[in-house]
Amino acid sequence: MIDIIDSAVKRIVERVSELEKELANSHLQPEQIKSLSVEYSNLKEILYTYQQLQSASEEIDFWQQALQEDPTLEGELEKAKREYERKMAQLISQLLPTKDYNNVIVEIRAGTGGEEAALFASDLYRMYTRFAERKGWEVELYDFHDTGLGGFKEIVFLIKGRSAYKLLRLESGVHRVQRIPVTESSGRIHTSTATVAVLPEVSDVEIHIDPKEIRVDTFKASGHGGQYVNKTESAVRITHLPTGLIVSCQSERSQHQNREKALSILRAKLYEIEQEKISTELSQQRKNQIGNAERSEKIRTYNFPQNRVTDHRINYTIYRLKDVLDGDLDELITKLLENELVKQLTEKSLTSQR
């Protein structure tokens, strides 16, 4: 992977040099200057991340040598490795030619397993919010349906942050948990599932919703939120008549705010439908390349007795389940992005040989 990245960075350095010469041309039109400047800025940002990755690699070497003299420095080495994984994930996400949406709408739904599945959905919600905190991103709750026992039948939230879509889009799919439920007296391991959908927050320009094609209903919010929220019809439910899609939002006191958030969810869902239409028109090989996770397939297993997390798409396992559920997703995300980058480069190479 490092060889692939080094090769890509070498081409970027060459392109940056070309751009500097082009930008020095005094005869450029304002539109040309703007276009070239944006490309130049993006490429310089990639080079900066690459420099940070190299520094992180040097940190690992330093602590590995220091560890030979002082075994108590193991924690410092682990911190350096985690930082390296973060920078690697960031760099690969910058190299991948995926549209760079900053904000994502995440939907988590309990699957098979009853209350245990709902509790697992709550665990996943915490995992992604903790990951967002580590990245310095913001989280806004949109809608939820809790069970009253700490679990969620469904929860929808927005994550606002730089390149959030690039890093989280491969989380879409069925997540499986294997553990002994609190209510299980015999100590038998149960298997439950929850479904995660990661949708980019798209603008009204990209996906326009005709007001004539939606029905808006209001209702009293349920669950937590205080006396005011629960006694007024501030919650909003929107039905998209052409597709039958139904979305709702009840996180805000204002009916207007809930309506805007519900429309944001609807736009994201309609965008996903459009992308799936495009995917079906391409070959199966290409469909796999662009990362449309099949939600009918289990993409990841969280096994508590073995302290194991396995991503089945790349057959990669780590034995730090508690850390992962606490939001330490960088290692898994890095490996997934590495796999996707290799696939895309392989496909590009095969295409050029035809």
C-alpha positions, -999 to +999 in steps of 0.1 A: +000+000+000+028+024+008+043+019-027+009+028-042+006+059-021+042+070-028+035+066-065+003+086-063+021+113-042+049+115-068+023+122-095+007+149-073+041+166-068+045+167-105+010+181-110+016+208-083+047+219-101+027+222-133+000+242-116+025+266-102+037+274-137+002+277-150-009+300-122+021+323-130+006+330-164-007+366-164-031+359-192-054+336-173-091+344-171-107+347-136-125+314-141-093+296-150-075+311-120-103+299-097-104+264-111-066+260-110-064+275-075-089+250-061-071+221-076-038+235-063-052+239-028-066+204-027-034+188-039-013+208-014-036+195+013-029+159+003+008+166+004+005+180+038-014+149+051+014+128+035+040+147+054+020+141+086+019+104+078+056+103+074+060+121+108+037+095+124+058+067+109+089+083+123+072+085+157+065+047+156+102+040+148+113+062+177+090+046+203+099+011+190+136+018+197+128+034+231+107+004+241+137-018+239+152+001+268+120+009+287+091-016+284+068+008+302+066+029+270+043+005+253+014+029+257+033+056+238+040+032+209+003+023+208-007+060+206+018+066+178+003+036+159-032+050+163-021+084+150-006+067+120-038+049+113-058+082+115-034+099+091-034+069+067-072+069+066-073+106+060-048+104+032-064+074+014-098+092+016-082+122+000-068+100-028-100+082-035-121+099-063-153+100-043-174+131-041-164+148-009-196+155+010-187+169+044-219+160+062-237+126+065-271+114+078-268+081+096-297+058+102-294+029+126-323+004+129-326-026+152-327-059+132-333-094+144-329-100+181-357-080+198-346-059+228-310-071+224-309-058+188-323-024+201-295-022+227-270-030+200-284-002+179-278+021+209-242+008+211-236+016+174-250+051+179-226+057+207-197+042+187-203+067+158-209+097+181-176+089+199-158+085+166-172+119+156-160+134+189-125+121+182-126+138+148-139+171+162-171+167+143-206+178+154-236+155+159-272+165+156-300+142+166-328+141+140-352+114+150-354+083+173-378+056+186-365+042+218-376+011+237-376+026+272-349+001+282-319+020+268-322+007+233-334+022+200-357+006+174-345+034+151-323+065+154-314+091+128-287+117+133-265+141+113-227+141+115-211+174+104-174+173+096-148+176+070-148+145+047-173+127+070-189+109+040-156+096+026-147+081+059-181+067+070-198+057+038-184+021+040-202+016+073-235+010+055-248-025+059-258-051+085-238-052+117-240-083+138-233-087+175-226-120+194-228-117+232-246-129+263-276-106+269-281-092+304-315-109+305-300-143+296-298-164+329-283-195+312-253-177+299-261-186+262-246-164+235-272-146+214-267-132+179-285-100+170-282-075+141-287-038+134-287-020+100-266+011+094-272+035+065-249+063+058-263+090+034-246+122+022-264+154+031-273+168-003-285+203-012-319+212-027-300+220-059-287+184-062-321+169-053-350+192-057-383+182-040-415+195-055-438+207-027-467+193-046-452+158-043-451+156-005-476+154+023-466+169+056-482+157+089-475+170+124-478+151+157-467+153+193-431+142+199-425+111+219-397+101+242-373+124+259-375+161+252-393+178+281-429+188+288-430+215+260-419+191+232-442+163+242-473+185+245-471+204+212-474+191+177-438+201+168-428+167+153-431+164+115-437+135+092-432+139+055-445+114+029-430+115-006-460+106-028-441+094-059-419+069-040-439+063-008-409+072+013-418+084+048-394+104+070-399+121+103-381+144+128-390+153+163-357+165+178-365+203+178-391+224+195-398+242+163-421+226+138-402+246+111-368+232+122-382+197+123-396+201+088-363+213+074-345+183+090-370+159+077-366+173+042-329+169+046-334+132+054-358+128+024-333+144+000-306+120+012-329+090+006-339+102-028-302+108-037-294+072-026-322+059-049-307+078-078-273+064-071-287+029-070-303+034-103-270+045-118-253+015-102-277-010-117-269+003-152-232-005-147-215-039-147-215-059-116-178-054-113-181-017-114-210-018-090-187-034-064-160-009-070-181+022-061-189+008-027-226+003-026-229-019+004-255-046+001-275-043+032-287-079+030-251-090+037-235-089+072-205-066+068-192-068+103-194-090+135-188-078+170-180-109+192-179-101+229-167-135+242-137-133+219-131-096+222-132-096+184-144-074+156-143-089+121-151-070+089-162-097+065-157-077+033-120-077+037-117-106+061-099-084+086-101-090+124-089-069+154-091-079+190-100-046+206-137-047+207-141-023+236-119+003+219-139+000+186-172+005+204-157+035+221-152+051+187-117+039+177-126+030+141-096+043+124-079+010+119-110-006+104-118+024+082-081+025+070-082-011+059-115-007+041-102+024+023-070+007+014-089-022-001-111+002-021-082+022-034-064-010-046-096-022-063-100+012-081-064+013-092-066-023-104-098-016-124-082+016-139-051-004-149-072-032-165-093-005-184-061+011-198-048-022-211-079-028-232 
